[in-house]
Amino acid sequence: PVLQPFPTQPPPPAPERQDTPRRSHRFTMPFLELESNLAASCFSEPLLERLVRAAAAILDKPQERINISVRPNMIMAIGGSTSPCAQLVVSSIGVVGTAEQNKQHSSKFFEFLTKELGLGADRILIRFYPLEKWQIGKNGTVMTFL
């Protein structure tokens, strides 16, 4: 191999980085799916409204961006027991991607669900799924282009 001489002048400075401003994660859409073997009568409209407010506060999102579906009367077991239980799935862009974020969210969602559903913490599971903008369709496109 041929050795190249060292340059006599330092390389020019790198151009200043001009990042494209990113849209705030506040304007993405969290999805909550609450499944339970509790009866549908346990999930009143006021309870759903409280869950919307709680989720907005916990995830730092506007209430109008929160999407919730509830599936009562499920045939399910947690830890091998079919005693009353619930599973919450939280999917969102930017706010459920780290263990630290989810530890904080988990604590607050458990506090809400144990109080509102009357279940012990050992009868509730929460799963967090980070989403990317291209995974959410809205208005005939995906969030990437909105």
WORAUR-V59364 format. One record per backbone hydrogen bond with DSSP energy under -1.0 kcal/mol. CO is the residue of the C=O (numbers start at 1). NH is the residue of the N-H. E is the energy in kcal/mol with one decimal. If there is no record, write none. Layout:
BEGIN
CO,NH,E / CO,NH,E
END
This chain:
BEGIN
24,27,-1.5 / 25,28,-1.7 / 30,67,-2.0 / 31,91,-2.7 / 32,69,-2.4 / 33,89,-2.4 / 34,71,-3.2 / 35,87,-2.7 / 36,74,-2.9 / 38,73,-3.0 / 39,42,-2.0 / 40,43,-2.0 / 44,48,-2.1 / 45,49,-2.4 / 46,50,-2.2 / 47,51,-2.3 / 48,52,-2.3 / 49,53,-2.2 / 50,54,-2.8 / 51,55,-3.0 / 52,56,-2.4 / 53,57,-2.1 / 54,58,-3.0 / 55,59,-2.8 / 56,61,-2.1 / 62,65,-1.9 / 63,66,-1.6 / 67,32,-3.0 / 69,34,-2.8 / 71,36,-2.4 / 78,81,-1.7 / 81,78,-2.2 / 85,37,-1.3 / 86,125,-1.8 / 87,35,-2.8 / 88,127,-2.8 / 89,33,-2.3 / 90,129,-2.9 / 91,31,-3.2 / 92,131,-2.7 / 98,102,-2.5 / 99,103,-2.3 / 100,104,-1.7 / 101,105,-2.6 / 102,106,-3.0 / 103,107,-1.9 / 104,108,-1.7 / 105,109,-3.0 / 106,110,-2.9 / 107,111,-1.9 / 108,112,-2.1 / 109,113,-3.1 / 110,114,-2.7 / 111,115,-1.5 / 112,116,-3.0 / 113,117,-2.5 / 114,118,-1.1 / 120,123,-2.3 / 121,124,-1.3 / 123,86,-2.1 / 125,88,-2.8 / 127,90,-3.0 / 129,92,-1.6 / 132,135,-2.1 / 133,136,-1.3 / 136,143,-2.3 / 138,141,-1.7 / 141,138,-2.3 / 142,145,-2.0 / 143,146,-1.3
END
